[in-house]
């Protein structure tokens, strides 16, 4: 129980102020420590008794918080790679460029997830867990889904066409397929924005595998 992907966003944000922290950062760090103390029994859970469409299958979610940084108006990317309903890789990092649309920020996040998916598929193959067909990547932005799976580039997305084309290449090669998921069901929200109360608890439990929700992992 020493790995806690549910605090990835908090740790990432606090790490920005290691050398220039103030009282508010100390207070936030104390709250994080109290949260960990109160949830010391929570850890990543993997499930063995699963239907065929989920057993040893890589399923991923990506998300972006468009212009979430109020100081720079840059976005944050996040993704979660799951195997047997438990996370095996996760990511939360501020984007280095300023996205001019939600589609752009979501595409940047999806590309980071896609690169992780491709490398993880290769690792799983070497370990004897070949991934038949394409791996599912769920995003909550319709334009990103259309650009990744379509044949025509939207005129509004030409300025980040290279990233869109990379998603298409991976799709055409059969490495992944991008699907739309409702924002309220995108577990990578945990890595891009501060969720509160019941929503945080629900997304945390599903993301960490402590709640085996078979439906949320198999949208089409």
C-alpha positions as CSV (number, residue, x, y, z in Angstrom):
1,X,0.0,0.0,0.0
2,X,2.9,2.3,-0.7
3,X,1.8,3.4,-4.2
4,X,-0.9,6.0,-4.2
5,X,-1.9,7.2,-7.7
6,X,-4.9,9.1,-6.1
7,X,-2.5,11.8,-4.9
8,X,-0.6,12.3,-8.2
9,X,-2.1,15.6,-8.9
10,X,-1.6,17.0,-5.4
11,X,2.1,15.9,-5.3
12,X,2.7,17.4,-8.8
13,X,1.2,20.7,-7.8
14,X,3.1,20.9,-4.5
15,X,6.4,20.0,-6.1
16,X,6.2,23.2,-8.1
17,X,6.7,25.1,-4.9
18,X,9.5,23.1,-3.2
19,X,11.9,26.0,-3.3
20,X,9.4,28.9,-3.1
21,X,6.7,27.7,-0.8
22,X,4.4,29.8,1.4
23,X,2.0,29.1,4.2
24,X,-0.7,28.0,1.9
25,X,1.6,25.3,0.5
26,X,2.5,24.0,4.0
27,X,-1.2,23.9,4.8
28,X,-1.9,21.9,1.7
29,X,0.9,19.5,2.4
30,X,-0.5,19.0,5.9
31,X,-3.9,18.2,4.5
32,X,-2.4,15.7,2.1
33,X,-0.6,14.0,5.0
34,X,-3.8,13.9,7.0
35,X,-5.6,12.4,4.0
36,X,-3.0,9.7,3.6
37,X,-3.2,8.9,7.4
38,X,-6.9,8.6,7.2
39,X,-6.8,6.3,4.1
40,X,-3.8,4.2,5.0
41,X,-5.9,1.0,4.3
42,X,-6.4,2.0,0.6
43,X,-4.2,0.5,-2.1
44,X,-4.2,-0.6,-5.7
45,X,-6.3,-3.7,-6.3
46,X,-6.2,-6.0,-9.3
47,X,-8.9,-8.5,-10.2
48,X,-8.4,-12.0,-11.6
49,X,-11.9,-13.3,-12.1
50,X,-13.0,-11.2,-15.0
51,X,-14.8,-11.7,-18.3
52,X,-12.8,-12.3,-21.4
53,X,-13.1,-8.7,-22.7
54,X,-11.3,-7.4,-19.6
55,X,-8.9,-10.2,-18.5
56,X,-5.3,-9.0,-19.1
57,X,-6.6,-6.3,-21.5
58,X,-5.0,-2.9,-21.4
59,X,-7.6,-0.1,-21.1
60,X,-6.8,3.6,-20.8
61,X,-8.2,7.0,-20.0
62,X,-6.8,10.4,-20.8
63,X,-8.0,13.9,-19.9
64,X,-6.9,17.5,-19.9
65,X,-7.9,20.5,-17.8
66,X,-8.0,23.2,-20.4
67,X,-6.3,26.4,-19.3
68,X,-6.6,25.2,-15.7
69,X,-3.5,27.2,-14.5
70,X,-5.0,30.6,-13.7
71,X,-1.5,32.2,-13.8
72,X,-0.3,31.0,-17.2
73,X,-3.5,29.6,-18.7
74,X,-1.7,26.4,-19.6
75,X,-3.4,23.1,-19.4
76,X,-2.6,19.9,-17.5
77,X,-2.5,16.4,-19.1
78,X,-3.4,13.2,-17.3
79,X,-3.8,9.6,-18.2
80,X,-4.4,6.2,-16.5
81,X,-3.5,2.8,-17.9
82,X,-5.3,-0.1,-16.3
83,X,-4.9,-3.8,-16.4
84,X,-7.4,-6.1,-14.7
85,X,-9.2,-3.1,-13.3
86,X,-6.1,-1.8,-11.5
87,X,-3.7,1.0,-12.6
88,X,-0.3,0.1,-13.9
89,X,0.8,3.5,-15.1
90,X,-0.5,7.0,-14.5
91,X,0.6,10.6,-15.4
92,X,-0.2,14.1,-14.4
93,X,1.9,17.0,-15.8
94,X,1.4,20.6,-16.9
95,X,1.6,21.1,-20.6
96,X,4.5,23.1,-21.9
97,X,2.6,25.1,-24.5
98,X,-0.6,27.1,-24.3
99,X,-3.6,25.3,-25.8
100,X,-5.9,27.5,-27.8
101,X,-8.9,25.1,-27.6
102,X,-10.1,22.2,-25.4
103,X,-9.6,19.9,-28.4
104,X,-5.9,20.9,-28.6
105,X,-5.4,20.3,-24.9
106,X,-7.2,17.0,-25.0
107,X,-5.3,15.9,-28.0
108,X,-2.0,16.6,-26.3
109,X,-3.0,14.5,-23.4
110,X,-4.3,11.7,-25.7
111,X,-0.9,11.6,-27.5
112,X,0.9,11.2,-24.2
113,X,-1.4,8.3,-23.3
114,X,-1.1,6.8,-26.8
115,X,2.7,6.7,-26.5
116,X,2.4,5.0,-23.1
117,X,-0.1,2.5,-24.5
118,X,2.2,1.5,-27.4
119,X,5.2,1.0,-25.2
120,X,3.2,-0.9,-22.6
121,X,1.7,-3.2,-25.2
122,X,5.2,-4.1,-26.3
123,X,6.2,-4.8,-22.6
124,X,3.1,-7.0,-22.1
125,X,3.9,-8.9,-25.3
126,X,7.4,-9.6,-24.0
127,X,5.9,-10.8,-20.7
128,X,3.6,-13.2,-22.6
129,X,0.4,-11.1,-22.5
130,X,-0.1,-10.3,-26.1
131,X,-2.9,-7.7,-26.6
132,X,-5.2,-8.9,-29.5
133,X,-6.6,-6.1,-31.5
134,X,-6.4,-2.5,-30.6
135,X,-6.3,-1.1,-27.0
136,X,-9.0,1.2,-25.9
137,X,-8.3,4.8,-25.1
138,X,-11.2,6.8,-23.6
139,X,-11.4,10.6,-23.8
140,X,-14.2,13.0,-23.0
141,X,-13.7,15.3,-26.0
142,X,-15.8,14.5,-29.1
143,X,-13.5,16.5,-31.5
144,X,-10.5,14.6,-30.3
145,X,-12.3,11.3,-31.1
146,X,-13.3,12.4,-34.5
147,X,-9.9,13.7,-35.4
148,X,-8.2,10.5,-34.2
149,X,-10.6,8.1,-36.0
150,X,-11.5,10.2,-39.0
151,X,-9.9,10.7,-42.4
152,X,-10.2,14.5,-42.7
153,X,-8.4,17.0,-40.7
154,X,-10.6,19.7,-39.1
155,X,-9.7,23.2,-40.3
156,X,-9.7,24.3,-36.6
157,X,-7.1,21.8,-35.6
158,X,-4.4,22.3,-38.3
159,X,-2.1,24.1,-35.9
160,X,-1.6,20.9,-33.9
161,X,-2.0,18.5,-36.9
162,X,1.2,16.6,-36.1
163,X,-0.2,15.3,-32.8
164,X,-3.5,14.4,-34.4
165,X,-1.7,12.5,-37.2
166,X,0.2,10.5,-34.6
167,X,-3.0,9.4,-33.1
168,X,-4.2,8.4,-36.5
169,X,-1.0,6.4,-37.2
170,X,-1.4,4.4,-34.1
171,X,-5.1,3.8,-34.9
172,X,-4.3,2.7,-38.5
173,X,-1.6,0.4,-37.2
174,X,-4.2,-1.2,-34.9
175,X,-2.3,-0.2,-31.7
176,X,-5.3,1.7,-30.2
177,X,-8.7,3.0,-30.8
178,X,-10.1,6.2,-29.3
179,X,-13.6,6.2,-27.8
180,X,-15.8,8.9,-26.3
181,X,-16.6,8.6,-22.6
182,X,-18.8,10.9,-20.5
183,X,-16.8,13.5,-18.4
184,X,-18.4,12.2,-15.2
185,X,-17.0,8.7,-16.0
186,X,-13.5,9.7,-17.0
187,X,-11.3,8.4,-14.1
188,X,-8.3,10.5,-15.4
189,X,-10.1,13.6,-14.1
190,X,-8.3,12.7,-10.9
191,X,-5.0,13.6,-12.5
192,X,-6.0,16.9,-14.0
193,X,-8.3,18.7,-11.6
194,X,-9.2,18.8,-7.9
195,X,-12.3,16.7,-7.4
196,X,-14.3,17.0,-4.1
197,X,-16.4,14.8,-1.9
198,X,-18.3,11.9,-3.3
199,X,-17.1,12.3,-6.9
200,X,-13.5,12.1,-5.8
201,X,-14.1,9.0,-3.7
202,X,-16.0,7.3,-6.5
203,X,-13.4,8.0,-9.2
204,X,-10.6,7.1,-6.8
205,X,-12.1,3.7,-6.0
206,X,-12.7,2.9,-9.7
207,X,-9.3,4.1,-10.8
208,X,-7.4,2.2,-8.1
209,X,-9.4,-1.0,-8.6
210,X,-11.0,-1.1,-5.1
211,X,-14.4,-0.9,-6.8
212,X,-14.8,-3.4,-9.5
213,X,-17.1,-1.6,-11.9
214,X,-17.2,-3.8,-15.0
215,X,-19.5,-1.4,-16.9
216,X,-17.3,1.7,-16.7
217,X,-14.4,-0.2,-18.3
218,X,-16.2,-1.4,-21.4
219,X,-17.9,1.4,-23.3
220,X,-18.3,1.2,-27.1
